[in-house]
Amino acid sequence: MAAVSSLGPTTCRGERRGKAVVPSQKKVGISTVVAVDRRNISRALRYCEGKALYMGQIFPAFSKKKSSGAHPCLCIQTVLVGERVIHYQDADKLAGVLAYDLVQGGLVRWNSMADKSVPDPPTAVFLHGILGGRKNWGSFTRRLAQEFPMWQFLLVDLRCHGDSATMKKRGPHTVASAALDVLQLVRRLRITPRVLVGHSFGGKVVLSMIDQAAKPLARPVRVWVLDATPGKVRPGGDGEDHPGELIAFLQRMPKQVSSKQQILAALLQEGFSIDVARWVVTNLQSKKVSNTTSPEFSWVFDLDGISQMYSSYESTNLWNIVENVPRGVHVNFLKAERSLHRWALEDLQRIHAAEELASDEGAGVEMHVLEDAGHWVHADNPDGLFNILSKSFKGIRPH
């Protein structure tokens, strides 16, 4: 699915809820161009023969020609299956699938559930850290889509996080189960990732994906582990963030509060930094309560599940996959320059030793340093991170 526009990438949002309305259609060859007034529709769900084609928010593709009083049009292009596209209002049939955004470059012309003979475009998966969400990668991947228009980028809300938090996922909530969720998602979407990028907790998740499955992962596949090590977790030095303590503190707070300021003040009083406090309260969503004029706020994540996930993050050891890299896999570690507490000398020495062992072409281990950045690499130095990651997207063509 691609925007009928050359002005930039398309973002397709997959979630569990939404309404679909049958829009106007204009038939063009074997494709259908769908034009939708942005005042009347924001989400669409398409099914064909009982299987989901796509559900999510459709972003605007603006025409170069503008007429006075005209409303911007939301345009999408899909390859027809059986010459029909059926719109459903029932979105619960996708229950159990992780919430995701699919950011596509302007040259991507592909639909995951349509013609299997159409090769899938090069795809990169981006995973967030603990207490994060897929939106953390939104602006960064849109920039990548503009620079590499033949690529698409899958941004995922891991279990217990964001729009995936309300899904009924079986425990235990671990690094391995989070990795299996993502593998199941890419299978369902019928895509074969060429690049896997994971920040912090997400870094161990992408290593676990490699550990668990040969398919649907491509060969070669590049793996990026951002500011995380395969083994022991060192969660902060003096004056720095301690995720375990933060999660425990949030669990003691009321599940619903009257204002974000209430949580912000409590976090600062407890000794957390202003940056961490402001970031945490972005995970509060408003909820109107009957018989009251002011809304209440509740968390968008499952804190009990996240607590289990963080415990698993601390205890999971994936050095074996690094020191015995499967053929066709290239594992890249990125250390943030100002995140020294997470990187013991023994870890660095072990990674460099693995670099020497994994010498086959198309497979290996490599260490990188992102200058002028703390743990939040994509926020602290996005330009530097972009330059380092960009080499993974150069020179790769569709199958």
C-alpha positions as CSV (number, residue, x, y, z in Angstrom):
1,M,0.0,0.0,0.0
2,A,1.5,3.3,-1.0
3,A,0.4,6.9,-1.0
4,V,-0.6,8.3,-4.4
5,S,1.9,11.1,-4.0
6,S,5.6,11.8,-4.4
7,L,5.7,14.2,-1.5
8,G,6.9,11.7,1.2
9,P,6.4,8.4,2.9
10,T,3.1,6.8,3.8
11,T,2.4,5.7,7.4
12,C,-0.1,2.8,7.9
13,R,-1.2,2.3,11.4
14,G,-2.4,-1.2,12.5
15,E,-4.5,-1.2,15.7
16,R,-7.3,-3.2,17.2
17,R,-10.1,-0.7,17.0
18,G,-11.5,1.6,14.3
19,K,-14.4,2.1,12.0
20,A,-14.4,1.6,8.3
21,V,-16.5,3.5,5.8
22,V,-16.8,2.7,2.1
23,P,-15.2,5.6,0.3
24,S,-15.5,6.7,-3.3
25,Q,-13.4,4.7,-5.8
26,K,-12.0,5.3,-9.2
27,K,-10.8,2.2,-11.0
28,V,-7.4,2.4,-12.7
29,G,-6.2,-0.8,-14.4
30,I,-5.7,-3.6,-11.9
31,S,-5.6,-1.1,-9.0
32,T,-8.1,1.0,-7.2
33,V,-7.4,4.5,-6.1
34,V,-9.5,5.4,-3.1
35,A,-10.2,9.1,-2.4
36,V,-11.5,9.9,1.1
37,D,-12.6,13.3,2.5
38,R,-10.5,13.8,5.7
39,R,-13.6,15.2,7.4
40,N,-15.5,11.9,7.1
41,I,-12.9,9.1,7.7
42,S,-9.7,8.5,9.6
43,R,-9.5,4.8,9.8
44,A,-10.2,1.9,7.4
45,L,-10.3,-1.9,7.6
46,R,-10.2,-4.0,4.5
47,Y,-11.0,-7.7,4.4
48,C,-10.9,-10.1,1.4
49,E,-12.3,-13.6,1.7
50,G,-12.3,-13.3,5.5
51,K,-8.6,-12.3,5.8
52,A,-7.4,-8.9,6.9
53,L,-5.7,-6.8,4.2
54,Y,-5.0,-3.7,6.3
55,M,-6.4,-1.7,9.1
56,G,-5.3,1.7,10.3
57,Q,-5.1,5.4,9.8
58,I,-4.6,6.8,6.3
59,F,-2.4,9.8,6.1
60,P,-2.8,12.7,3.6
61,A,-1.4,12.7,0.1
62,F,-1.7,16.3,-1.1
63,S,-2.2,17.1,-4.8
64,K,0.0,19.7,-6.4
65,K,-3.1,21.4,-7.7
66,K,-5.2,23.3,-5.1
67,S,-8.6,24.8,-5.6
68,S,-10.1,27.4,-3.3
69,G,-12.3,25.8,-0.6
70,A,-11.2,22.3,-1.4
71,H,-10.4,19.9,1.4
72,P,-7.2,17.9,1.3
73,C,-7.9,14.3,0.2
74,L,-6.6,11.1,1.8
75,C,-5.5,8.8,-1.0
76,I,-4.3,5.2,-0.9
77,Q,-3.6,2.7,-3.7
78,T,-4.2,-1.1,-3.3
79,V,-3.9,-4.0,-5.6
80,L,-7.3,-5.7,-5.9
81,V,-7.7,-9.3,-4.9
82,G,-10.5,-10.9,-6.9
83,E,-11.5,-7.4,-8.2
84,R,-13.1,-6.4,-4.9
85,V,-12.3,-4.6,-1.7
86,I,-14.8,-5.1,1.2
87,H,-15.0,-2.7,4.1
88,Y,-15.9,-3.9,7.6
89,Q,-16.7,-2.1,10.7
90,D,-15.8,-5.1,12.9
91,A,-12.2,-4.6,13.9
92,D,-12.1,-7.2,16.7
93,K,-11.1,-9.9,14.3
94,L,-7.5,-8.7,14.6
95,A,-7.5,-9.2,18.3
96,G,-4.1,-10.6,19.5
97,V,-2.0,-8.9,16.8
98,L,0.5,-6.3,18.1
99,A,-0.3,-2.7,17.3
100,Y,2.0,-1.3,14.7
101,D,2.8,1.5,12.2
102,L,4.1,0.7,8.7
103,V,6.0,3.7,7.3
104,Q,6.6,3.2,3.6
105,G,8.9,5.1,1.3
106,G,7.4,6.8,-1.7
107,L,8.5,4.1,-4.2
108,V,6.9,1.2,-2.3
109,R,4.0,-0.3,-4.2
110,W,3.0,-3.4,-2.2
111,N,0.2,-4.9,-0.2
112,S,1.1,-7.6,2.3
113,M,-2.1,-9.6,1.8
114,A,-2.5,-9.2,-2.0
115,D,-0.7,-10.9,-4.8
116,K,2.0,-13.2,-3.5
117,S,3.9,-12.9,-6.8
118,V,4.6,-9.3,-5.9
119,P,7.9,-9.2,-4.1
120,D,7.9,-7.6,-0.7
121,P,10.0,-4.4,-0.4
122,P,13.0,-4.3,1.9
123,T,11.7,-4.0,5.4
124,A,13.2,-2.9,8.7
125,V,11.6,-3.5,12.1
126,F,12.1,-0.9,14.9
127,L,11.5,-1.9,18.6
128,H,11.3,0.5,21.6
129,G,12.7,0.1,25.1
130,I,10.9,-0.6,28.4
131,L,8.1,1.9,29.1
132,G,8.4,3.2,25.5
133,G,6.2,2.8,22.4
134,R,6.3,2.7,18.7
135,K,5.8,6.5,18.5
136,N,9.4,6.8,19.8
137,W,10.6,5.9,16.3
138,G,8.0,7.9,14.3
139,S,10.0,11.0,13.1
140,F,13.2,9.0,12.8
141,T,11.7,6.4,10.4
142,R,9.9,9.0,8.4
143,R,13.3,10.5,7.7
144,L,14.6,7.1,6.7
145,A,11.7,6.6,4.4
146,Q,12.4,9.9,2.6
147,E,16.1,9.0,2.2
148,F,15.4,5.4,1.2
149,P,12.1,5.4,-0.7
150,M,12.2,1.7,-1.7
151,W,12.2,0.7,2.0
152,Q,9.4,0.3,4.5
153,F,9.7,0.4,8.3
154,L,7.6,-1.5,10.8
155,L,7.2,0.2,14.2
156,V,5.7,-2.1,16.9
157,D,4.2,-1.6,20.3
158,L,5.5,-4.6,22.3
159,R,3.2,-6.5,24.6
160,C,2.1,-4.6,27.7
161,H,3.0,-1.3,26.0
162,G,1.0,1.3,24.1
163,D,-1.9,0.1,22.0
164,S,-0.8,-3.5,22.5
165,A,-1.3,-3.2,26.3
166,T,-5.0,-4.2,26.2
167,M,-4.4,-7.4,24.2
168,K,-4.7,-10.6,26.1
169,K,-1.2,-12.1,25.9
170,R,-0.2,-15.2,27.8
171,G,2.5,-14.9,30.4
172,P,5.2,-15.1,31.4
173,H,6.0,-11.7,30.0
174,T,9.6,-12.1,29.0
175,V,12.2,-11.0,26.4
176,A,11.6,-14.3,24.5
177,S,7.8,-14.0,24.5
178,A,8.0,-10.4,23.2
179,A,10.3,-11.6,20.4
180,L,7.9,-14.4,19.5
181,D,5.1,-11.8,19.3
182,V,7.0,-9.8,16.7
183,L,7.9,-12.9,14.7
184,Q,4.2,-13.8,14.6
185,L,3.4,-10.3,13.5
186,V,5.8,-10.3,10.5
187,R,4.5,-13.7,9.5
188,R,1.0,-12.5,9.5
189,L,1.9,-9.4,7.5
190,R,3.9,-11.7,5.1
191,I,7.0,-9.6,5.2
192,T,10.7,-10.7,5.5
193,P,12.7,-8.1,7.5
194,R,16.2,-7.3,6.3
195,V,17.1,-5.1,9.3
196,L,16.1,-5.4,13.0
197,V,16.7,-2.4,15.3
198,G,16.0,-2.5,19.0
199,H,16.7,0.1,21.7
200,S,17.6,-1.0,25.2
201,F,15.1,-3.8,26.1
202,G,14.2,-3.9,22.4
203,G,17.8,-4.7,21.7
204,K,17.6,-8.0,23.6
205,V,14.3,-8.7,21.8
206,V,15.9,-8.5,18.4
207,L,18.7,-10.8,19.5
208,S,16.0,-13.3,20.8
209,M,14.3,-13.1,17.4
210,I,17.5,-14.3,15.8
211,D,17.9,-17.0,18.4
212,Q,14.3,-18.3,18.0
213,A,13.7,-18.5,14.3
214,A,15.5,-18.9,10.9
215,K,12.3,-17.8,9.2
216,P,10.7,-15.4,8.5
217,L,14.0,-13.6,8.8
218,A,16.0,-12.9,5.6
219,R,19.6,-13.7,4.9
220,P,21.6,-11.6,5.1
221,V,19.9,-9.7,8.0
222,R,21.5,-6.8,9.9
223,V,20.7,-6.5,13.6
224,W,21.2,-3.3,15.6
225,V,21.3,-3.4,19.4
226,L,21.2,0.1,20.6
227,D,22.8,0.8,24.0
228,A,22.3,-2.6,25.4
229,T,24.5,-5.6,26.1
230,P,23.6,-9.3,25.6
231,G,24.0,-10.2,29.2
232,K,24.1,-8.5,32.6
233,V,22.1,-5.3,32.8
234,R,23.6,-2.3,34.6
235,P,20.7,0.0,35.0
236,G,22.3,3.4,35.9
237,G,24.9,5.1,37.8
238,D,24.7,7.9,40.4
239,G,22.2,10.4,39.4
240,E,21.0,8.4,36.4
241,D,17.8,6.5,35.6
242,H,17.0,3.2,37.3
243,P,14.2,1.6,35.3
244,G,13.4,-1.1,38.0
245,E,13.0,1.6,40.6
246,L,10.8,3.7,38.3
247,I,8.5,0.7,37.5
248,A,8.2,-0.1,41.2
249,F,7.3,3.5,42.0
250,L,4.7,3.7,39.3
251,Q,3.1,0.5,40.5
252,R,2.6,2.1,43.9
253,M,0.9,5.1,42.4
254,P,-2.9,5.2,41.9
255,K,-4.0,3.6,38.5
256,Q,-6.1,6.8,37.8
257,V,-5.1,10.3,38.6
258,S,-6.8,13.7,38.2
259,S,-3.9,15.4,36.4
260,K,-0.5,14.7,34.8
261,Q,1.0,17.3,37.1
262,Q,0.2,15.1,40.1
263,I,2.4,12.3,38.7
264,L,5.1,14.7,37.6
265,A,5.4,16.3,41.0
266,A,5.5,12.8,42.7
267,L,8.3,11.6,40.4
268,L,10.4,14.7,41.1
269,Q,9.8,14.4,44.8
270,E,11.0,10.8,44.6
271,G,14.3,12.0,43.0
272,F,13.7,11.1,39.3
273,S,15.1,13.6,36.8
274,I,12.8,16.2,35.1
275,D,13.5,14.6,31.7
276,V,12.4,11.1,32.9
277,A,9.4,12.6,34.7
278,R,8.2,14.4,31.6
279,W,8.8,11.4,29.4
280,V,6.8,9.1,31.8
281,V,3.7,11.3,31.9
282,T,3.4,11.2,28.1
283,N,2.1,7.6,28.8
284,L,-1.0,9.0,30.6
285,Q,-4.2,9.1,28.6
286,S,-7.3,11.1,29.5
287,K,-10.6,9.4,30.3
288,K,-13.8,11.2,30.8
289,V,-15.7,10.2,34.0
290,S,-19.5,10.4,34.1
291,N,-21.0,13.2,36.3
292,T,-17.7,15.1,36.3
293,T,-16.4,18.0,34.2
294,S,-12.7,17.2,34.5
295,P,-11.1,14.0,33.0
296,E,-9.1,11.4,34.8
297,F,-5.8,10.0,33.5
298,S,-4.7,6.4,33.4
299,W,-1.6,4.6,32.1
300,V,-1.5,3.3,28.5
301,F,0.7,0.3,29.6
302,D,0.3,-2.8,31.8
303,L,2.7,-2.1,34.6
304,D,2.5,-5.5,36.2
305,G,3.4,-7.1,32.8
306,I,6.1,-4.5,32.2
307,S,7.6,-5.4,35.7
308,Q,7.9,-9.0,34.6
309,M,9.4,-7.9,31.3
310,Y,12.1,-5.9,33.0
311,S,13.0,-8.7,35.3
312,S,13.4,-10.9,32.3
313,Y,15.6,-8.2,30.6
314,E,17.9,-8.3,33.6
315,S,18.2,-12.1,33.7
316,T,18.2,-13.0,30.0
317,N,21.6,-14.0,28.7
318,L,22.1,-13.9,24.9
319,W,25.8,-14.0,24.6
320,N,25.6,-17.4,22.9
321,I,23.9,-15.9,19.8
322,V,26.7,-13.2,19.7
323,E,29.6,-15.6,20.1
324,N,28.1,-18.1,17.7
325,V,26.5,-15.8,15.1
326,P,24.3,-17.7,12.6
327,R,25.5,-17.5,9.0
328,G,24.1,-14.6,7.1
329,V,23.5,-12.5,10.3
330,H,25.5,-9.3,11.1
331,V,25.0,-8.1,14.7
332,N,25.9,-4.4,15.4
333,F,26.2,-3.0,18.9
334,L,25.9,0.7,19.4
335,K,27.2,2.2,22.6
336,A,26.1,5.7,23.6
337,E,29.2,7.8,24.5
338,R,27.6,9.2,27.7
339,S,26.0,5.9,28.7
340,L,29.2,4.5,30.2
341,H,27.6,2.7,33.2
342,R,25.9,0.2,30.9
343,W,29.1,-1.0,29.4
344,A,31.6,-2.8,31.5
345,L,35.1,-3.3,30.2
346,E,34.5,-7.1,30.1
347,D,31.5,-6.6,27.9
348,L,33.4,-4.5,25.4
349,Q,36.3,-7.0,25.3
350,R,33.9,-9.9,24.8
351,I,32.2,-8.1,21.9
352,H,35.5,-7.3,20.2
353,A,36.5,-10.9,20.6
354,A,33.3,-11.9,18.9
355,E,34.1,-9.5,16.1
356,E,37.3,-11.5,15.3
357,L,35.5,-14.9,15.5
358,A,32.7,-13.9,13.1
359,S,34.8,-13.2,10.1
360,D,32.7,-14.8,7.3
361,E,31.4,-12.3,4.7
362,G,27.8,-11.4,5.2
363,A,28.0,-12.4,8.9
364,G,29.7,-11.0,11.9
365,V,29.7,-8.7,14.9
366,E,30.6,-5.0,14.9
367,M,30.9,-2.3,17.6
368,H,29.9,1.3,17.1
369,V,30.0,4.4,19.3
370,L,27.5,7.2,19.0
371,E,29.2,10.4,20.1
372,D,27.4,13.1,22.1
373,A,24.5,10.9,23.2
374,G,23.2,9.3,26.4
375,H,20.9,6.3,26.6
376,W,18.1,8.0,24.6
377,V,20.2,7.7,21.4
378,H,17.4,8.6,18.9
379,A,16.6,11.8,20.9
380,D,20.1,12.8,22.0
381,N,21.8,12.6,18.6
382,P,19.4,11.6,15.8
383,D,21.7,12.9,13.1
384,G,24.6,10.8,14.3
385,L,22.4,7.7,14.7
386,F,20.9,8.3,11.2
387,N,24.4,8.4,9.7
388,I,25.4,5.2,11.4
389,L,22.3,3.2,10.6
390,S,22.0,4.4,7.0
391,K,24.6,2.0,5.8
392,S,22.2,-0.9,6.4
393,F,19.7,0.5,3.9
394,K,22.1,1.3,1.0
395,G,22.4,-1.0,-2.0
396,I,19.6,-3.4,-1.1
397,R,17.0,-4.0,-3.7
398,P,13.7,-5.9,-3.5
399,H,13.8,-9.7,-4.2
